[in-house]
Structure formats: C-alpha cells, structure tokens
Amino acid sequence: MSAPKDSNLFQKLGLKHPLIVAPMAGGPSSVDLVASASAAGALGAMGGAYSNSAAIETFAAQVRQRTDKPCAINLFVPHGIAEVTPDRLERAIEATAVYRRELELASPQLALPYEEDFDTQFETVLRLKPACFSFVFGLLPVDHVREVKKAGIPLIGTATTLDEARALEESGVDAVTLQGFEAGGHRGIFDAKAADSEIGLRDLLAQCVGAIHVPLIAAGGLMTAEDVRAALTAGAQAVQMGTAFLACAEAGTSAPYRKKLLEASERRTRTTRAFSGRFARGIENRFMDEMDRKPEGILPFPAQNKFTRDMRGASTAKGSPDFLSLWSGTGKGELWQGKAADLIERLFD
C-alpha cells in the first residue's frame, strides 16, 4: 500500500508528537490549554465556532504570547438559516418552562442570528494564518478552499463515514479527521437532520485506510498510550483527543462539568440533540434524559444551541451539572488532572 500523499504533514508542522488536542468550543479549550499543548509538541487547537472575529483575534494573540509553536483554529461550516416557526418555538418554550422557572430565568426571546457570521470568522482566520485550519459539519465552499490554499494554510476536515471522507479529499483538504461514534461532543455529520451512521473508529479507519490518500487523523474513545498506538498501527497518521484533556489543570472546563467528569469511574454517555439540535455525545444528565423524551420541544441546529444557552449559563452559575452539555467520549480510565504537557509525554512515552 502506498503512503498517503503529504503523510509528513505533521512533521512539516514541526510537531514532536502526532497529536491534536481537540478544539473544544465553549470553554474547555482555554488559551492555557491550547498554548500548553502546542508548547509540549502536540497541535493545540482553538474551538472558535462560538466566538466573533474580535474574540478569535484576542484568543490567538494570547496563545502566541505563550508559545511560538504551531496552533490550529476550528470553525463550524454553516448550512443556511434554520427555520423556526412560531408554533415550533412555542413548543420549545413550553418544553423548557419548568427548567427556566427552577433556574429563575425569564422566558426566552429567540432571535436571529443563531450563530456567528462564518464569513467574518473565516476572514479572521486568513489574517491570523494559523498552522492549520480545521472545520466540521460538511465541506468548505470552493472559494473558501481556494483562499486557504492561496494563504498556504493546511486544511483539515472531519468525516464520520467513508463517503464523507471521500468528499473531503476531493474538495482539497490536506488531512481528514475520522470521527468514530465514540467521540465526545458534536458529531461531524454533514447533514444536521440525518441519522447517525454510528460507525466506530476501528471500522471507520479500516474502511478509509487505502481508500483515502490524504493523512488520516483518528478521533473517538482514545484515552491511553495503548489507544494511541493502536490507532497509529491501524493506519492513522495522527490522533485527536479531547475528553482525555478535559480535567487537565489548564482546561477551561467549568467546576460542575469537571466534578461530573471525575465523580464516577465509568462515565455513562450517549448522543443527543437536546442541547444544540445536532447529535452530540455527552454524559447523561437530567436535561438530556427529559428532553430526549419530548423531541417536539427541540429546535433545529443552531437555533437550539442559542435557545438553551441561558439555561447552561445559569446551571454553571449554580454549580449544577443538570442542564449542562457535559460533552465526553466513551474512553475508559481515570482523567488526568495534572499538566497537559505531562499527559502528552505519558501518551507517547
């Protein structure tokens, strides 16, 4: 079997280890975690999807104050404006009214825009010229690919199936992150309304090795040095890990989120649309359990993500995990609570 083209992408970036510390938008991927991961020889990645242009620039500047090593920026590919009819919004308000009363929140006033302007975010990425630009939820538009190539920024897309990986390769990406069903956080499925193929990482790697000719990055359920070795032996050129770093000293994981991650040796997780309208894997909690039984009260992505933001914020403020999106993968083992650099060394010892 011939080696994938650009298989030395990670060597070109000057990485000591073939590891991406996953972009975990919404807090966990703090400036300190991204900078520490990159300084330790991995690729730190900013989860910029929920940040406006100014916030992305500030974040990148703060990372660069801490390290001159390569870092990546990750964004969500948009899919048009979600349709939220008045009756559908009313059902969502009714379905969550009891929670807002409990959290002492006013009835929500949902209005456009539901997400940050992608084109403005993208222009910021081009100006900042990170070591890599990664994205999820589909294909980057052709003109955007052209601009990234012109700027000399390597592109990494995310796939949950062989067909998605093929589409990404044809679109011109430099590497593909293969996201197994075990992965925590949002599933990278191209179509937000589609069913999940639920392909595990081992099977996804087996399908893509030899069929995809750009470097493959394995993601999903990886927690230990043994997991990393197995993925690399199976044909991945690098791994991406998120959950393993959630309890690190530098992670921006909130106190109730961190407590929930650490309180049980076995984290019970599943996928849900309850928090954002898109499938995402997290630790089971009250909001997930109850909202999954009333899907008519869940708005489409990304409207649901904006709709539930006040509850998540209030839950954090009260120190309660009941209404938080506790994103976590299926990987086994205790979470590392020391420095990220020490965990990285352990993973490649």
C-alpha positions in Angstrom: 0.0 0.0 0.0 1.4 3.4 -1.0 1.9 6.0 1.7 -0.7 8.8 1.7 0.3 12.0 -0.1 1.5 14.7 2.4 1.9 11.9 5.0 4.6 14.1 6.5 2.2 17.0 7.1 2.7 16.7 10.9 6.4 16.6 10.5 6.2 19.7 8.3 4.4 21.5 11.2 7.3 20.7 13.4 5.3 18.6 15.9 7.1 16.4 18.3 4.0 14.2 18.6 1.3 13.2 16.1 -1.4 14.5 18.3 -4.1 17.2 18.0 -5.6 18.3 21.3 -9.2 18.6 20.1 -10.8 22.0 19.6 -13.5 22.1 22.4 -15.5 25.2 21.8 -17.5 26.8 24.7 -14.8 26.9 27.3 -12.6 23.7 27.7 -10.1 24.7 25.0 -8.8 27.6 27.0 -5.8 29.8 26.0 -3.7 28.0 28.5 -4.7 24.5 27.3 -4.1 25.4 23.6 -0.7 27.0 24.3 0.4 24.3 26.7 -0.5 21.5 24.2 1.4 23.3 21.4 4.4 24.1 23.5 4.6 20.4 24.5 4.9 19.3 20.9 1.3 18.5 20.0 -1.0 20.7 18.0 -3.2 22.8 20.2 -6.5 23.9 18.6 -8.9 26.7 19.3 -12.6 25.9 19.1 -13.6 29.2 17.6 -17.2 28.4 16.4 -18.9 30.4 19.1 -16.5 33.3 19.0 -16.8 36.5 17.0 -13.9 37.9 15.0 -12.6 40.1 17.8 -12.6 37.2 20.3 -10.8 34.9 17.9 -8.1 37.5 17.3 -7.7 38.1 21.1 -7.5 34.4 21.8 -4.9 33.8 19.1 -2.8 36.8 20.3 -2.9 35.4 23.9 -1.8 32.0 22.7 1.1 33.5 20.7 2.2 35.4 23.8 2.7 32.0 25.5 4.2 30.0 22.7 5.6 30.3 19.1 4.7 26.7 18.4 2.1 25.7 15.7 -1.6 26.1 16.7 -4.9 25.5 14.8 -8.3 27.2 14.6 -11.5 25.2 14.2 -14.9 26.5 12.9 -18.3 25.1 12.1 -19.3 25.1 8.4 -22.7 26.8 8.1 -25.8 25.3 6.4 -28.1 28.2 5.9 -30.6 29.7 8.3 -32.6 27.2 10.4 -36.3 27.6 10.1 -38.0 28.2 13.4 -41.8 28.6 13.0 -43.8 30.4 15.8 -45.6 27.2 16.8 -42.3 25.3 17.0 -40.8 27.9 19.2 -43.8 27.8 21.4 -43.4 24.1 21.8 -39.8 24.6 22.8 -40.7 27.3 25.3 -43.3 25.1 26.8 -41.0 22.1 27.0 -38.3 24.0 28.9 -40.5 26.3 31.0 -40.1 24.2 34.2 -36.4 24.4 33.9 -36.3 28.1 33.5 -38.5 28.6 36.5 -36.2 26.4 38.5 -33.2 28.4 37.3 -35.0 31.7 37.8 -34.8 32.7 34.2 -37.2 34.8 32.1 -39.0 33.3 29.2 -36.5 33.3 26.3 -36.6 35.8 23.4 -35.0 33.8 20.5 -34.0 36.0 17.5 -31.6 35.8 14.6 -28.7 35.4 14.2 -28.5 32.0 15.8 -24.7 31.7 15.2 -21.7 33.9 14.5 -21.1 35.0 10.9 -18.9 32.4 9.3 -17.5 34.6 6.5 -16.3 37.1 9.1 -14.8 34.4 11.2 -13.1 32.9 8.1 -11.6 36.3 7.1 -10.1 36.5 10.5 -8.6 33.0 10.2 -7.0 34.1 6.9 -5.5 37.2 8.6 -4.2 35.2 11.5 -2.8 32.4 9.3 -2.7 29.6 11.9 -0.6 26.5 11.4 -3.8 24.6 10.4 -7.5 25.5 9.8 -9.9 22.7 10.7 -13.7 22.5 10.2 -16.6 20.3 10.9 -20.2 19.7 9.6 -19.5 19.4 5.9 -17.4 20.7 3.1 -15.8 24.1 2.9 -17.1 26.1 0.0 -14.9 26.0 -3.1 -14.0 29.7 -2.9 -13.0 29.3 0.7 -10.8 26.4 -0.1 -9.1 28.4 -2.8 -8.4 31.3 -0.4 -7.0 28.9 2.3 -4.7 27.3 -0.3 -3.6 30.7 -1.5 -2.7 31.7 2.1 -0.7 28.4 2.5 -2.8 27.2 5.4 -3.2 23.4 5.7 -6.9 22.3 5.7 -8.3 19.5 7.9 -11.9 18.4 7.5 -14.0 16.0 9.7 -15.7 12.8 8.5 -17.9 10.2 10.1 -18.2 7.9 7.1 -16.1 6.8 4.1 -18.3 8.8 1.8 -17.8 12.0 3.8 -14.0 11.3 3.8 -14.0 10.9 0.0 -15.9 14.1 -0.4 -13.5 16.0 1.8 -10.5 14.5 -0.1 -12.0 15.6 -3.4 -12.6 19.1 -2.1 -8.9 19.6 -1.5 -8.3 19.1 2.2 -4.8 18.2 3.4 -5.9 15.7 6.0 -9.2 14.1 7.3 -10.1 13.6 10.9 -12.1 10.4 11.1 -14.5 10.8 14.0 -15.7 7.5 15.4 -19.0 7.1 17.1 -17.2 7.0 20.4 -16.1 10.7 20.2 -17.4 13.2 22.7 -19.0 16.5 21.6 -20.7 17.2 18.4 -20.8 14.5 15.7 -19.3 15.8 12.5 -22.1 14.5 10.3 -22.5 16.7 7.2 -26.3 16.8 7.3 -27.7 18.1 10.7 -31.0 16.4 10.1 -29.6 13.0 9.0 -29.5 9.8 11.1 -26.1 8.9 12.6 -24.3 6.1 10.8 -22.9 5.2 14.3 -19.6 3.8 12.8 -17.0 3.1 15.4 -13.4 4.4 15.0 -11.8 1.0 14.3 -14.3 0.2 11.5 -14.0 3.7 10.1 -10.3 3.5 9.9 -10.4 0.1 8.3 -12.7 1.5 5.6 -10.7 4.6 4.9 -7.1 3.3 5.0 -6.1 2.7 1.4 -9.2 4.3 0.1 -8.3 7.8 1.2 -4.9 9.2 0.2 -4.5 12.2 2.4 -3.4 11.7 6.0 -6.0 10.3 8.4 -6.4 11.5 12.0 -8.1 9.1 14.4 -10.6 10.5 16.9 -13.0 8.9 19.3 -12.6 7.0 22.5 -8.8 7.4 22.7 -7.6 7.9 26.3 -4.4 6.0 26.8 -1.0 5.4 25.3 -2.2 2.0 24.2 -5.2 3.6 22.4 -2.9 5.9 20.6 -0.5 3.1 19.5 -3.5 1.0 18.3 -4.8 3.9 16.1 -1.4 4.7 14.6 -0.8 1.0 14.0 -4.2 0.7 12.2 -3.1 3.4 9.7 -3.8 6.8 11.2 -1.0 9.3 10.8 -2.1 11.2 13.9 -4.7 11.1 16.7 -7.1 13.8 18.0 -8.0 13.6 21.7 -10.4 15.8 23.7 -12.0 14.1 26.6 -8.6 12.9 27.9 -7.7 16.6 28.4 -10.9 17.9 30.0 -9.7 17.6 33.6 -6.2 18.9 32.9 -5.0 21.8 35.1 -5.1 24.2 32.1 -8.5 23.2 30.7 -11.3 25.8 30.9 -13.8 23.1 32.0 -16.3 24.6 34.4 -16.4 23.4 38.0 -19.7 21.4 37.8 -18.6 19.9 34.5 -15.3 18.9 35.9 -16.9 17.5 39.0 -19.3 15.3 37.0 -16.4 14.0 34.8 -14.4 13.0 37.9 -17.1 11.7 40.2 -17.5 8.3 38.6 -15.0 5.8 37.3 -17.4 5.0 34.4 -18.9 7.9 32.5 -22.3 7.0 31.1 -22.6 8.8 27.8 -24.8 8.8 24.7 -25.7 11.1 21.8 -28.5 13.6 22.0 -29.9 16.6 20.1 -31.2 18.1 23.3 -28.6 20.9 23.8 -27.9 22.1 20.2 -30.2 20.4 17.8 -27.3 18.4 16.4 -26.2 15.0 17.6 -23.5 15.2 20.2 -22.2 12.8 22.8 -22.2 13.7 26.4 -22.6 12.4 30.0 -26.2 11.6 30.8 -27.9 14.2 32.9 -31.4 15.4 33.8 -31.9 17.7 30.8 -30.7 15.1 28.3 -32.9 12.4 29.8 -36.0 14.5 30.0 -35.7 16.4 26.7 -34.9 13.2 24.7 -38.4 12.1 25.7 -40.0 15.2 24.1 -38.2 15.7 20.8 -41.0 18.0 19.6 -39.6 20.6 22.0 -36.1 20.6 20.4 -35.4 23.2 17.8 -33.1 22.7 14.8 -29.4 23.4 14.9 -28.1 26.0 15.6 -31.3 27.7 17.0 -31.5 25.1 19.8 -27.9 25.9 20.8 -28.8 29.6 21.3 -32.1 28.7 22.9 -30.5 26.6 25.6 -27.6 28.9 26.3 -29.2 30.8 29.2 -30.0 27.5 31.0 -26.5 26.3 30.6 -25.1 29.5 31.9 -27.4 29.5 34.9 -26.6 25.9 35.6 -22.9 26.6 35.7 -23.5 29.6 38.0 -25.4 27.5 40.4 -22.8 24.8 40.3 -25.2 22.2 38.9 -24.5 19.8 36.1 -28.2 19.1 35.4 -28.6 21.5 32.5 -25.0 21.4 31.1 -23.8 19.9 27.9 -21.3 17.6 29.5 -19.5 16.5 26.3 -17.5 13.4 26.8 -16.4 10.4 24.8 -16.6 6.7 25.6 -12.9 6.3 26.5 -12.1 4.3 29.7 -9.8 5.2 32.5 -9.2 8.0 35.0 -8.9 11.5 33.7 -5.5 13.2 34.1 -5.7 16.2 36.5 -2.1 17.4 36.1 -0.5 19.5 33.5 -1.3 18.9 29.8 2.4 18.6 28.9 2.8 15.7 31.4 -0.2 13.9 29.9 1.2 14.3 26.4 4.5 12.8 27.4 2.7 9.9 29.1 0.8 9.2 25.9 4.0 9.0 23.8 6.3 7.5 26.4 
